[in-house]
Amino acid sequence: MGVVYHTNYIKWFEVGRTELLRDEGIVYAALERDGYYLPVTECACHYRAPARYDDVLCVKTQITYLRRATIRFDYIISDEEGILTYVDGYTVHAFTDGKRKIVRAPKYVAEIIRKLGGECRW
């Protein structure tokens, strides 16, 4: 059909989330080494316009909030100039340990999110 397959946007949410965290000094692999995992507990994706193959896309990601054991990321996937929005959405993640038990987010993560201006409810 010449348009991007709908589930690819969810993959790009993950790329945006990973790169935002990395840019702020939170490397997901290091979180896992420290015993923290961030499984998705909720996901929403609103399709606004179809992206076509070979379109250059921009993924904008922000942290909306951090609570004791959850974090929410919001996303906008647009054209390169940010004029046309193809998709917007969000994901919510729980902080868990290696046994999949929900745990409090690490303090250093909260400090970084406060710096970014995200809402922190500790």
DSSP file (Angstrom, degrees, kcal/mol; ACC not computed):
  #  RESIDUE AA STRUCTURE BP1 BP2  ACC     N-H-->O    O-->H-N    N-H-->O    O-->H-N    TCO  KAPPA ALPHA  PHI   PSI    X-CA   Y-CA   Z-CA
    1    1 A M              0   0    0      0, 0.0     3,-0.1     0, 0.0     0, 0.0   0.000 360.0 360.0 360.0 -10.5    0.0    0.0    0.0
    2    2 A G        +     0   0    0      1,-0.3    51,-1.5    50,-0.1     2,-0.3   0.506 360.0 108.4  82.4   2.0    3.0    2.3    0.2
    3    3 A V  B    S-A   52   0A   0     49,-0.2    -1,-0.3     1,-0.0    49,-0.3  -0.758  79.5 -89.9-111.9 161.3    2.4    3.4    3.7
    4    4 A V        -     0   0    0     47,-2.6    47,-0.2    -2,-0.3     2,-0.1  -0.461  47.4-108.4 -68.4 133.8    4.2    2.6    7.0
    5    5 A Y    >   -     0   0    0     -2,-0.2     3,-1.8     1,-0.1     4,-0.5  -0.425  29.6-121.5 -63.8 135.7    2.8   -0.5    8.7
    6    6 A H  T >  S+     0   0    0      1,-0.3     3,-0.9     2,-0.2     4,-0.5   0.770 106.2  56.6 -57.7 -33.9    1.0    0.6   11.8
    7    7 A T  T 3> S+     0   0    0      1,-0.2     4,-1.3     2,-0.2     3,-0.5   0.700  89.7  75.2 -75.4 -15.9    3.0   -1.3   14.4
    8    8 A N  H <> S+     0   0    0     -3,-1.8     4,-2.0     1,-0.2    -1,-0.2   0.832  86.7  63.0 -62.5 -29.6    6.3    0.3   13.3
    9    9 A Y  H <> S+     0   0    0     -3,-0.9     4,-1.8    -4,-0.5    -1,-0.2   0.892  99.5  52.8 -62.3 -37.9    5.2    3.4   15.1
   10   10 A I  H  > S+     0   0    0     -4,-0.5     4,-1.7    -3,-0.5    -1,-0.2   0.890 107.4  52.1 -64.3 -38.8    5.3    1.6   18.4
   11   11 A K  H  X S+     0   0    0     -4,-1.3     4,-1.7     1,-0.2    -1,-0.2   0.891 108.5  51.0 -62.4 -38.5    8.9    0.5   17.6
   12   12 A W  H  X S+     0   0    0     -4,-2.0     4,-2.5     1,-0.2    -2,-0.2   0.804 102.5  59.9 -72.1 -28.1    9.8    4.1   16.9
   13   13 A F  H  X S+     0   0    0     -4,-1.8     4,-2.7     2,-0.2    -1,-0.2   0.938 105.5  49.9 -57.7 -45.2    8.2    5.0   20.3
   14   14 A E  H  X S+     0   0    0     -4,-1.7     4,-2.7     1,-0.2    -2,-0.2   0.903 109.6  49.7 -61.9 -41.8   10.8    2.7   21.8
   15   15 A V  H  X S+     0   0    0     -4,-1.7     4,-2.5     2,-0.2     5,-0.2   0.934 112.0  48.4 -62.6 -45.2   13.7    4.3   19.9
   16   16 A G  H  X S+     0   0    0     -4,-2.5     4,-2.3     1,-0.2    -2,-0.2   0.909 113.3  47.4 -60.9 -42.9   12.5    7.8   21.0
   17   17 A R  H  X S+     0   0    0     -4,-2.7     4,-2.3     2,-0.2     5,-0.2   0.929 112.9  47.9 -64.0 -47.3   12.3    6.6   24.6
   18   18 A T  H  X S+     0   0    0     -4,-2.7     4,-2.5     1,-0.2    -2,-0.2   0.908 114.0  46.5 -62.0 -43.8   15.7    4.9   24.6
   19   19 A E  H  X S+     0   0    0     -4,-2.5     4,-2.8    -5,-0.2    -1,-0.2   0.870 110.3  52.7 -70.7 -36.8   17.4    7.9   23.0
   20   20 A L  H  X S+     0   0    0     -4,-2.3     4,-1.3    -5,-0.2    -2,-0.2   0.952 112.6  44.9 -61.1 -48.3   15.8   10.4   25.3
   21   21 A L  H  <>S+     0   0    0     -4,-2.3     5,-3.1     1,-0.2     3,-0.4   0.927 114.0  49.7 -60.6 -45.0   17.0    8.5   28.3
   22   22 A R  H ><5S+     0   0    0     -4,-2.5     3,-1.8     1,-0.2    -1,-0.2   0.916 107.0  54.8 -60.7 -43.8   20.4    8.0   26.8
   23   23 A D  H 3<5S+     0   0    0     -4,-2.8    -1,-0.2     1,-0.3    -2,-0.2   0.797 110.1  47.9 -60.0 -27.8   20.7   11.8   26.1
   24   24 A E  T 3<5S-     0   0    0     -4,-1.3    -1,-0.3    -3,-0.4    -2,-0.2   0.337 126.4 -98.8 -97.1   6.7   19.9   12.5   29.7
   25   25 A G  T < 5S+     0   0    0     -3,-1.8     2,-0.7     1,-0.2    -3,-0.2   0.592  86.4 122.2  91.3  10.7   22.5    9.9   31.0
   26   26 A I      < -     0   0    0     -5,-3.1     2,-0.6    -6,-0.2    -1,-0.2  -0.892  42.8-167.1-108.0 103.3   20.1    7.0   31.7
   27   27 A V    >>  -     0   0    0     -2,-0.7     4,-2.1     1,-0.2     3,-0.6  -0.799  16.6-144.9 -93.7 123.9   21.3    4.1   29.7
   28   28 A Y  H 3> S+     0   0    0     -2,-0.6     4,-2.3     1,-0.3     5,-0.2   0.875  99.8  55.1 -58.5 -39.1   18.7    1.3   29.6
   29   29 A A  H 3> S+     0   0    0      1,-0.2     4,-2.1     2,-0.2    -1,-0.3   0.872 108.0  50.3 -61.5 -35.7   21.4   -1.4   29.7
   30   30 A A  H <> S+     0   0    0     -3,-0.6     4,-1.9     2,-0.2    -1,-0.2   0.880 106.3  55.0 -69.9 -37.8   22.8    0.1   32.8
   31   31 A L  H  <>S+     0   0    0     -4,-2.1     5,-2.8     1,-0.2     4,-0.2   0.934 109.5  47.5 -57.2 -45.1   19.4    0.2   34.4
   32   32 A E  H ><5S+     0   0    0     -4,-2.3     3,-1.5     1,-0.2    -2,-0.2   0.897 108.4  53.6 -65.0 -39.8   19.1   -3.6   33.7
   33   33 A R  H 3<5S+     0   0    0     -4,-2.1    -1,-0.2     1,-0.3    -2,-0.2   0.849 107.4  52.8 -61.5 -31.8   22.6   -4.2   35.2
   34   34 A D  T 3<5S-     0   0    0     -4,-1.9    -1,-0.3     2,-0.1    -2,-0.2   0.474 127.4-103.0 -81.7  -1.9   21.4   -2.3   38.3
   35   35 A G  T < 5S+     0   0    0     -3,-1.5     2,-0.4     1,-0.3    63,-0.3   0.638  80.2 126.2  93.3  15.3   18.4   -4.7   38.5
   36   36 A Y      < -     0   0    0     -5,-2.8     2,-0.3    -6,-0.2    -1,-0.3  -0.880  32.6-177.2-110.5 140.2   15.7   -2.4   37.1
   37   37 A Y  B     -B   96   0B   0     59,-2.1    59,-2.3    -2,-0.4    -9,-0.0  -0.939  17.0-151.4-131.2 154.4   13.4   -3.2   34.1
   38   38 A L        -     0   0    0     -2,-0.3    57,-0.2    57,-0.2     2,-0.1  -0.583  18.7-178.4-127.7  69.9   10.7   -1.0   32.5
   39   39 A P        -     0   0    0      0, 0.0    55,-1.8     0, 0.0     2,-0.3  -0.401  35.6-107.3 -68.0 146.7    8.0   -3.2   31.0
   40   40 A V  E     +D   93   0C   0     53,-0.2    53,-0.3     1,-0.2     3,-0.1  -0.575  38.4 173.2 -72.7 130.1    5.2   -1.4   29.1
   41   41 A T  E     +     0   0C   0     51,-3.3     2,-0.3     1,-0.4    52,-0.2   0.570  69.1  16.8-110.5 -17.3    1.9   -1.5   31.1
   42   42 A E  E     -D   92   0C   0     50,-1.5    50,-2.5     2,-0.0    -1,-0.4  -0.981  62.0-179.2-155.8 143.2   -0.1    0.8   28.8
   43   43 A C  E     -D   91   0C   0     -2,-0.3     2,-0.4    48,-0.2    48,-0.2  -0.990   2.2-178.7-147.7 135.6    0.2    2.0   25.3
   44   44 A A  E     -D   90   0C   0     46,-2.5    46,-1.9    -2,-0.3     2,-0.4  -0.998   1.3-176.9-134.5 140.9   -1.8    4.4   23.1
   45   45 A C  E     -D   89   0C   0     -2,-0.4     2,-0.6    44,-0.2    44,-0.2  -0.963   8.1-162.9-140.7 118.4   -1.2    5.4   19.5
   46   46 A H  E     -D   88   0C   0     42,-3.6    42,-1.8    -2,-0.4     2,-0.6  -0.905  13.5-146.9-106.1 116.7   -3.4    7.9   17.6
   47   47 A Y  E     +D   87   0C   0     -2,-0.6    40,-0.2    40,-0.2    39,-0.1  -0.731  26.7 165.2 -87.7 118.8   -2.9    7.7   13.8
   48   48 A R        -     0   0    0     38,-3.5    39,-0.2    -2,-0.6    38,-0.2   0.793  65.2  -5.4-103.2 -38.5   -3.3   11.1   12.3
   49   49 A A  S    S-     0   0    0     37,-1.6    -1,-0.4    35,-0.1     2,-0.4  -0.983  76.9-100.2-156.5 149.1   -1.9   10.7    8.8
   50   50 A P        -     0   0    0      0, 0.0     2,-0.3     0, 0.0    37,-0.1  -0.595  28.6-145.0 -78.8 129.5   -0.2    7.9    6.9
   51   51 A A        -     0   0    0     -2,-0.4   -47,-2.6   -47,-0.2     2,-0.3  -0.687  18.5-138.5 -83.8 146.8    3.6    8.2    6.6
   52   52 A R  B >   -A    3   0A   0     -2,-0.3     3,-2.2   -49,-0.3   -49,-0.2  -0.724  28.9 -86.0-104.9 155.3    5.0    6.8    3.3
   53   53 A Y  T 3  S+     0   0    0    -51,-1.5     3,-0.1    -2,-0.3    -1,-0.1  -0.360 116.4  23.6 -59.1 139.2    8.0    4.7    2.7
   54   54 A D  T 3  S+     0   0    0      1,-0.3    -1,-0.3    -3,-0.0     2,-0.2   0.360  87.7 136.7  79.1  -0.4   11.1    6.9    2.4
   55   55 A D    <   -     0   0    0     -3,-2.2     2,-0.6     1,-0.1    -1,-0.3  -0.530  58.9-123.7 -67.3 142.8    9.6    9.8    4.3
   56   56 A V        -     0   0    0     -2,-0.2    24,-0.8    -3,-0.1     2,-0.3  -0.821  34.5-162.1 -88.5 122.7   12.0   11.3    6.8
   57   57 A L  E     -E   79   0C   0     -2,-0.6     2,-0.4    22,-0.2    22,-0.2  -0.769  14.2-150.8-110.8 151.8   10.3   11.1   10.2
   58   58 A C  E     -E   78   0C   0     20,-2.5    20,-2.5    -2,-0.3     2,-0.7  -0.984   7.3-157.2-119.6 128.8   11.0   12.9   13.5
   59   59 A V  E     -E   77   0C   0     -2,-0.4     2,-0.5    18,-0.2    18,-0.2  -0.924   8.3-168.4-108.3 112.0   10.2   11.3   16.8
   60   60 A K  E     -E   76   0C   0     16,-3.0    16,-2.1    -2,-0.7     2,-0.4  -0.876   9.9-176.4-100.6 129.7    9.8   13.8   19.6
   61   61 A T  E     +E   75   0C   0     -2,-0.5     2,-0.3    14,-0.2    14,-0.2  -0.975   7.8 173.3-129.7 137.9    9.6   12.2   23.1
   62   62 A Q  E     -E   74   0C   0     12,-2.2    12,-2.9    -2,-0.4     2,-0.6  -0.988  33.4-118.8-140.1 153.9    9.0   13.7   26.5
   63   63 A I  E     -E   73   0C   0     -2,-0.3    10,-0.2    10,-0.2    56,-0.2  -0.823  24.6-174.8 -90.5 121.9    8.6   12.4   30.0
   64   64 A T  E     -     0   0C   0      8,-2.3    55,-1.7    -2,-0.6     2,-0.3   0.893  62.2 -15.8 -84.3 -44.6    5.1   13.4   31.2
   65   65 A Y  E     -Ef  72 119C   0      7,-0.9     7,-2.4    53,-0.2     2,-0.4  -0.996  44.7-151.2-157.5 159.1    5.5   12.1   34.8
   66   66 A L  E     +Ef  71 120C   0     53,-3.0    55,-3.1    -2,-0.3     5,-0.2  -0.994  21.1 179.5-129.0 125.0    7.3    9.8   37.1
   67   67 A R        -     0   0    0      3,-3.2    38,-0.3    -2,-0.4    55,-0.2  -0.518  52.8 -75.3-110.0-174.8    5.5    8.3   40.0
   68   68 A R  S    S+     0   0    0     53,-0.5    37,-3.3     1,-0.2    54,-0.1   0.881 126.2   1.7 -51.4 -43.8    6.9    6.0   42.7
   69   69 A A  S    S+     0   0    0     35,-0.3    26,-2.9    33,-0.0     2,-0.3   0.288 122.3  67.8-132.1  10.0    7.0    3.0   40.4
   70   70 A T  E     - G   0  94C   0     24,-0.2    -3,-3.2    32,-0.1     2,-0.3  -0.949  49.8-168.5-134.2 155.6    5.7    4.2   37.0
   71   71 A I  E     -EG  66  93C   0     22,-2.1    22,-2.7    -2,-0.3     2,-0.4  -0.998   9.3-152.6-140.9 140.2    6.9    6.5   34.2
   72   72 A R  E     -EG  65  92C   0     -7,-2.4    -8,-2.3    -2,-0.3    -7,-0.9  -0.953   5.9-166.7-119.3 134.8    5.0    7.9   31.3
   73   73 A F  E     -EG  63  91C   0     18,-2.6    18,-2.2    -2,-0.4     2,-0.4  -0.953   6.6-155.7-115.6 136.1    6.5    8.9   27.9
   74   74 A D  E     -EG  62  90C   0    -12,-2.9   -12,-2.2    -2,-0.4     2,-0.4  -0.880  13.7-164.3-110.1 147.2    4.6   11.0   25.3
   75   75 A Y  E     -EG  61  89C   0     14,-3.0    14,-2.0    -2,-0.4     2,-0.4  -0.960  18.0-171.8-134.1 145.5    5.5   10.8   21.6
   76   76 A I  E     -EG  60  88C   0    -16,-2.1   -16,-3.0    -2,-0.4     2,-0.6  -0.981   9.2-164.3-131.9 125.2    4.8   12.8   18.4
   77   77 A I  E     +EG  59  87C   0     10,-3.2     9,-2.7    -2,-0.4    10,-1.8  -0.949  28.3 154.0-108.8 119.4    6.0   11.3   15.1
   78   78 A S  E     -EG  58  85C   0    -20,-2.5   -20,-2.5    -2,-0.6     7,-0.2  -0.701  46.3 -75.1-133.1-179.9    6.0   14.0   12.5
   79   79 A D  E >   -E   57   0C   0      5,-1.9     3,-1.5    -2,-0.2   -22,-0.2  -0.264  60.6 -90.5 -71.8 172.1    7.6   15.0    9.2
   80   80 A E  T 3  S+     0   0    0    -24,-0.8   -23,-0.1     1,-0.3    -1,-0.1   0.802 128.2  47.1 -58.3 -32.9   11.1   16.4    9.3
   81   81 A E  T 3  S-     0   0    0      3,-0.0    -1,-0.3   -23,-0.0   -24,-0.1   0.571 109.4-120.8 -86.5  -9.3    9.9   20.0    9.7
   82   82 A G  S <  S+     0   0    0     -3,-1.5    -2,-0.1     2,-0.2     3,-0.1   0.687  82.5 113.5  78.0  18.4    7.4   19.1   12.4
   83   83 A I        +     0   0    0      1,-0.2     2,-0.6     2,-0.0    -3,-0.0   0.904  68.1  47.6 -87.7 -46.8    4.5   20.4   10.4
   84   84 A L  S    S-     0   0    0    -35,-0.0    -5,-1.9     0, 0.0     2,-0.6  -0.865  72.5-151.3-103.1 121.1    2.6   17.2    9.7
   85   85 A T  E     + G   0  78C   0     -2,-0.6    -7,-0.3    -7,-0.2     3,-0.1  -0.806  16.2 177.0 -90.1 123.1    1.9   14.9   12.6
   86   86 A Y  E     -     0   0C   0     -9,-2.7   -38,-3.5    -2,-0.6   -37,-1.6   0.862  68.3  -0.5 -86.7 -43.4    1.6   11.3   11.6
   87   87 A V  E     -DG  47  77C   0    -10,-1.8   -10,-3.2   -40,-0.2    -1,-0.3  -0.997  55.0-174.9-147.5 143.9    1.1    9.8   15.0
   88   88 A D  E     +DG  46  76C   0    -42,-1.8   -42,-3.6    -2,-0.3     2,-0.3  -0.976  27.8 122.7-134.2 156.3    0.9   10.8   18.6
   89   89 A G  E     -DG  45  75C   0    -14,-2.0   -14,-3.0    -2,-0.3     2,-0.3  -0.973  37.5-122.2 179.7-168.5    0.7    8.6   21.6
   90   90 A Y  E     -DG  44  74C   0    -46,-1.9   -46,-2.5    -2,-0.3     2,-0.3  -0.983   4.7-150.2-155.0 161.5    2.1    7.5   24.9
   91   91 A T  E     -DG  43  73C   0    -18,-2.2   -18,-2.6    -2,-0.3     2,-0.4  -0.990   8.3-153.8-134.1 146.8    3.5    4.5   26.9
   92   92 A V  E     -DG  42  72C   0    -50,-2.5   -51,-3.3    -2,-0.3   -50,-1.5  -0.964  15.6-168.0-117.6 138.6    3.4    3.9   30.6
   93   93 A H  E     -DG  40  71C   0    -22,-2.7   -22,-2.1    -2,-0.4     2,-0.4  -0.956  13.3-141.9-128.9 143.9    6.1    1.7   32.2
   94   94 A A  E     - G   0  70C   0    -55,-1.8     2,-0.5    -2,-0.4   -24,-0.2  -0.819  21.2-125.6 -98.2 143.8    6.4    0.1   35.6
   95   95 A F        +     0   0    0    -26,-2.9     8,-2.5    -2,-0.4     2,-0.3  -0.802  41.5 171.9 -83.7 126.5    9.8   -0.2   37.3
   96   96 A T  B     -BC  37 102B   0    -59,-2.3   -59,-2.1    -2,-0.5     6,-0.2  -0.885  27.2-127.4-131.5 164.7   10.3   -3.8   38.2
   97   97 A D    >   -     0   0    0      4,-1.9     3,-2.0    -2,-0.3   -61,-0.1  -0.358  49.2 -80.1 -97.8-173.7   13.1   -6.0   39.6
   98   98 A G  T 3  S+     0   0    0    -63,-0.3   -62,-0.1     1,-0.3   -63,-0.0   0.660 131.4  54.4 -63.9 -16.7   14.5   -9.2   38.1
   99   99 A K  T 3  S-     0   0    0      2,-0.1    -1,-0.3     0, 0.0     3,-0.1   0.228 119.3-109.1-100.3  13.1   11.6  -11.1   39.6
  100  100 A R  S <  S+     0   0    0     -3,-2.0     2,-0.4     1,-0.3    -2,-0.1   0.699  70.5 146.3  66.3  23.0    9.1   -8.9   37.9
  101  101 A K        -     0   0    0      1,-0.0    -4,-1.9     0, 0.0    -1,-0.3  -0.752  56.1-111.1 -88.0 135.0    8.1   -7.3   41.2
  102  102 A I  B     +C   96   0B   0     -2,-0.4     2,-0.3    -6,-0.2    -6,-0.3  -0.468  45.6 177.9 -68.1 132.3    7.1   -3.7   41.1
  103  103 A V        -     0   0    0     -8,-2.5    -8,-0.3   -34,-0.2     2,-0.1  -0.873  34.6 -86.4-132.9 163.4    9.7   -1.5   42.8
  104  104 A R        -     0   0    0     -2,-0.3   -35,-0.3     1,-0.1   -36,-0.1  -0.435  51.9-102.9 -68.3 142.4   10.3    2.2   43.4
  105  105 A A        -     0   0    0    -37,-3.3    -1,-0.1   -38,-0.3   -35,-0.0  -0.346  46.2 -93.9 -62.7 146.3   12.2    4.1   40.6
  106  106 A P    >>  -     0   0    0      0, 0.0     4,-1.5     0, 0.0     3,-0.7  -0.339  30.1-124.2 -62.2 145.4   15.8    4.8   41.4
  107  107 A K  H 3> S+     0   0    0      1,-0.2     4,-2.3     2,-0.2     5,-0.2   0.852 108.8  59.0 -61.2 -36.6   16.5    8.2   43.0
  108  108 A Y  H 3> S+     0   0    0      1,-0.2     4,-1.7     2,-0.2    -1,-0.2   0.838 103.4  53.0 -66.2 -29.4   18.9    9.2   40.3
  109  109 A V  H <> S+     0   0    0     -3,-0.7     4,-2.3     2,-0.2    -1,-0.2   0.930 108.5  49.8 -66.8 -45.2   16.2    8.7   37.6
  110  110 A A  H  X S+     0   0    0     -4,-1.5     4,-2.4     1,-0.2    -2,-0.2   0.894 108.5  53.1 -60.1 -40.9   13.8   11.0   39.6
  111  111 A E  H  X S+     0   0    0     -4,-2.3     4,-1.6     1,-0.2    -1,-0.2   0.904 110.2  47.2 -62.5 -41.4   16.5   13.7   39.9
  112  112 A I  H  X S+     0   0    0     -4,-1.7     4,-1.6     2,-0.2    -1,-0.2   0.902 111.5  50.7 -66.6 -41.2   17.1   13.7   36.1
  113  113 A I  H  X>S+     0   0    0     -4,-2.3     5,-2.0     1,-0.2     4,-0.9   0.881 107.0  53.7 -67.8 -37.4   13.4   13.8   35.4
  114  114 A R  H ><5S+     0   0    0     -4,-2.4     3,-0.8     1,-0.2    -1,-0.2   0.908 107.4  52.4 -59.7 -40.4   12.9   16.8   37.7
  115  115 A K  H 3<5S+     0   0    0     -4,-1.6    -2,-0.2     1,-0.2    -1,-0.2   0.866 106.7  52.7 -62.6 -36.5   15.7   18.5   35.8
  116  116 A L  H 3<5S-     0   0    0     -4,-1.6    -1,-0.2    -5,-0.1    -2,-0.2   0.640 118.5-112.8 -74.0 -14.6   13.8   17.8   32.5
  117  117 A G  T <<5 +     0   0    0     -4,-0.9    -3,-0.2    -3,-0.8    -2,-0.1   0.544  65.5 147.8  93.2   7.6   10.7   19.4   34.0
  118  118 A G      < -     0   0    0     -5,-2.0     2,-0.3     1,-0.1    -1,-0.3  -0.438  57.7 -97.9 -73.6 152.5    8.6   16.2   34.2
  119  119 A E  E     -f   65   0C   0    -55,-1.7   -53,-3.0   -56,-0.2     2,-0.5  -0.552  40.3-164.7 -71.3 127.2    6.1   15.8   36.9
  120  120 A C  E     -f   66   0C   0     -2,-0.3     2,-0.6   -55,-0.2   -53,-0.2  -0.967  14.0-178.3-116.8 120.8    7.5   13.8   39.8
  121  121 A R              0   0    0    -55,-3.1   -53,-0.5    -2,-0.5    -2,-0.0  -0.903 360.0 360.0-114.2  99.2    5.2   12.3   42.4
  122  122 A W              0   0    0     -2,-0.6    -1,-0.1   -55,-0.2   -55,-0.1   0.395 360.0 360.0 -97.6 360.0    7.5   10.6   44.8
